[in-house]
Protein backbone atom coordinates (compact mmCIF):
# COMPACT_ATOMS: atom_id res chain seq x y z
CA UNK A 1 0.00 0.00 0.00
CA UNK A 2 1.36 3.41 -0.98
CA UNK A 3 2.07 5.84 1.83
CA UNK A 4 0.84 9.41 1.51
CA UNK A 5 3.66 11.69 0.45
CA UNK A 6 2.12 14.92 1.72
CA UNK A 7 1.90 16.58 5.11
CA UNK A 8 -1.29 16.44 7.13
CA UNK A 9 -2.10 20.00 6.10
CA UNK A 10 -0.87 21.78 3.00
CA UNK A 11 -0.03 25.46 3.18
CA UNK A 12 -1.51 26.30 -0.24
CA UNK A 13 -4.07 24.89 -2.63
CA UNK A 14 -1.28 24.30 -5.16
CA UNK A 15 0.69 22.31 -2.59
CA UNK A 16 -2.37 20.20 -1.72
CA UNK A 17 -3.09 19.57 -5.41
CA UNK A 18 0.53 18.50 -5.94
CA UNK A 19 0.40 16.09 -2.99
CA UNK A 20 -2.93 14.69 -4.18
CA UNK A 21 -1.52 14.15 -7.68
CA UNK A 22 1.63 12.42 -6.39
CA UNK A 23 -0.42 10.18 -4.10
CA UNK A 24 -2.77 9.20 -6.94
CA UNK A 25 0.23 8.53 -9.20
CA UNK A 26 1.89 6.36 -6.55
CA UNK A 27 -1.31 4.35 -5.96
CA UNK A 28 -1.78 3.78 -9.70
CA UNK A 29 1.88 2.74 -10.10
CA UNK A 30 1.56 0.26 -7.23
CA UNK A 31 -1.69 -1.16 -8.62
CA UNK A 32 -0.17 -1.66 -12.07
CA UNK A 33 2.94 -3.30 -10.58
CA UNK A 34 0.85 -5.71 -8.50
CA UNK A 35 -1.26 -6.61 -11.57
CA UNK A 36 1.95 -7.97 -13.10
CA UNK A 37 3.28 -9.68 -10.00
CA UNK A 38 5.87 -6.99 -9.34
CA UNK A 39 6.67 -4.93 -6.31
CA UNK A 40 6.92 -1.17 -6.81
CA UNK A 41 10.71 -1.46 -6.48
CA UNK A 42 10.88 -4.25 -9.07
CA UNK A 43 8.79 -2.25 -11.55
CA UNK A 44 10.98 0.78 -10.96
CA UNK A 45 14.18 -1.22 -11.55
CA UNK A 46 12.81 -2.89 -14.70
CA UNK A 47 11.93 0.56 -16.02
CA UNK A 48 15.49 1.79 -15.52
CA UNK A 49 17.03 -1.11 -17.43
CA UNK A 50 16.84 0.46 -20.87
CA UNK A 51 20.59 -0.11 -21.31
CA UNK A 52 23.38 -2.16 -19.75
CA UNK A 53 23.99 -0.65 -16.33
CA UNK A 54 26.14 -1.45 -13.33
CA UNK A 55 24.68 -2.14 -9.91
CA UNK A 56 26.20 0.99 -8.34
CA UNK A 57 24.95 3.22 -11.14
CA UNK A 58 21.48 1.66 -10.89
CA UNK A 59 21.43 2.18 -7.12
CA UNK A 60 22.46 5.82 -7.59
CA UNK A 61 19.80 6.39 -10.28
CA UNK A 62 16.96 5.15 -8.12
CA UNK A 63 18.33 6.62 -4.90
CA UNK A 64 18.56 3.25 -3.19
CA UNK A 65 21.19 1.44 -1.16
CA UNK A 66 23.22 -0.99 -3.28
CA UNK A 67 22.35 -3.90 -0.99
CA UNK A 68 18.64 -3.26 -1.60
CA UNK A 69 19.21 -3.19 -5.35
CA UNK A 70 21.07 -6.50 -5.08
CA UNK A 71 18.02 -8.08 -3.43
CA UNK A 72 15.68 -6.67 -6.07
CA UNK A 73 17.94 -7.95 -8.86
CA UNK A 74 18.09 -11.41 -7.26
CA UNK A 75 14.30 -11.61 -7.21
CA UNK A 76 14.05 -10.45 -10.82
CA UNK A 77 16.76 -12.95 -11.85
CA UNK A 78 14.84 -15.76 -10.17
CA UNK A 79 11.93 -14.92 -12.49
CA UNK A 80 14.25 -14.69 -15.53
CA UNK A 81 13.37 -11.03 -16.00
CA UNK A 82 16.96 -9.76 -15.79
CA UNK A 83 20.42 -11.20 -15.99
CA UNK A 84 23.90 -10.12 -15.03
CA UNK A 85 26.52 -9.86 -17.74
CA UNK A 86 30.26 -9.38 -17.35
CA UNK A 87 31.44 -5.79 -17.67
CA UNK A 88 33.41 -5.52 -20.92
CA UNK A 89 36.32 -3.68 -19.25
CA UNK A 90 36.26 -4.91 -15.65
CA UNK A 91 35.93 -8.61 -14.90
CA UNK A 92 35.03 -7.87 -11.27
CA UNK A 93 31.92 -5.91 -12.29
CA UNK A 94 28.62 -7.00 -13.76
CA UNK A 95 26.07 -5.15 -15.80
CA UNK A 96 22.37 -5.79 -15.42
CA UNK A 97 20.16 -6.19 -18.51
CA UNK A 98 16.52 -7.08 -19.03
CA UNK A 99 15.80 -10.41 -20.64
CA UNK A 100 13.20 -10.77 -23.40
CA UNK A 101 10.71 -11.86 -20.71
CA UNK A 102 11.61 -8.80 -18.63
CA UNK A 103 11.13 -6.50 -21.61
CA UNK A 104 7.74 -8.07 -22.41
CA UNK A 105 6.58 -7.85 -18.81
CA UNK A 106 7.68 -4.24 -18.50
CA UNK A 107 5.89 -3.35 -21.75
CA UNK A 108 2.69 -4.90 -20.34
CA UNK A 109 3.21 -2.97 -17.10
CA UNK A 110 3.64 0.31 -18.99
CA UNK A 111 0.50 -0.38 -21.00
CA UNK A 112 -1.54 -0.93 -17.83
CA UNK A 113 -0.01 2.06 -16.01
CA UNK A 114 -2.11 4.64 -17.78
CA UNK A 115 -2.34 7.23 -14.98
CA UNK A 116 -0.25 9.95 -16.63
CA UNK A 117 -1.82 9.39 -20.06
CA UNK A 118 -5.32 9.54 -18.56
CA UNK A 119 -4.54 12.64 -16.52
CA UNK A 120 -3.03 14.46 -19.49
CA UNK A 121 -6.03 13.52 -21.65
CA UNK A 122 -8.13 15.80 -19.42
CA UNK A 123 -6.18 18.80 -20.72
CA UNK A 124 -6.20 20.38 -24.15
CA UNK A 125 -2.90 20.84 -26.04
CA UNK A 126 -2.35 24.39 -24.73
CA UNK A 127 -2.96 23.28 -21.14
CA UNK A 128 -0.60 20.33 -21.59
CA UNK A 129 2.17 22.68 -22.77
CA UNK A 130 1.43 25.07 -19.92
CA UNK A 131 1.51 22.25 -17.34
CA UNK A 132 4.82 20.94 -18.70
CA UNK A 133 6.33 24.44 -18.52
CA UNK A 134 5.07 25.02 -14.98
CA UNK A 135 6.27 21.63 -13.72
CA UNK A 136 9.73 22.19 -15.21
CA UNK A 137 9.82 25.66 -13.66
CA UNK A 138 8.82 24.27 -10.25
CA UNK A 139 11.45 21.50 -10.47
CA UNK A 140 14.24 23.74 -11.75
CA UNK A 141 13.72 26.59 -9.29
CA UNK A 142 12.58 29.03 -11.93
CA UNK A 143 14.90 27.84 -14.69
CA UNK A 144 12.17 26.61 -17.01
CA UNK A 145 13.22 25.11 -20.31
CA UNK A 146 11.62 23.04 -22.97
CA UNK A 147 12.64 19.49 -23.76
CA UNK A 148 11.51 19.87 -27.37
HELIX and SHEET records of a PDB file:
HELIX    1   1 UNK A   13  UNK A   35  1                                  23    
HELIX    2   2 UNK A   40  UNK A   48  1                                   9    
HELIX    3   3 UNK A   55  UNK A   62  1                                   8    
HELIX    4   4 UNK A   66  UNK A   78  1                                  13    
HELIX    5   5 UNK A  100  UNK A  112  1                                  13    
HELIX    6   6 UNK A  115  UNK A  121  1                                   7    
HELIX    7   7 UNK A  125  UNK A  139  1                                  15    
SHEET    1   A 3 UNK A  53  UNK A  54  0                                        
SHEET    2   A 3 UNK A  94  UNK A  98 -1                                        
SHEET    3   A 3 UNK A  82  UNK A  86 -1                                        
END                                                                             
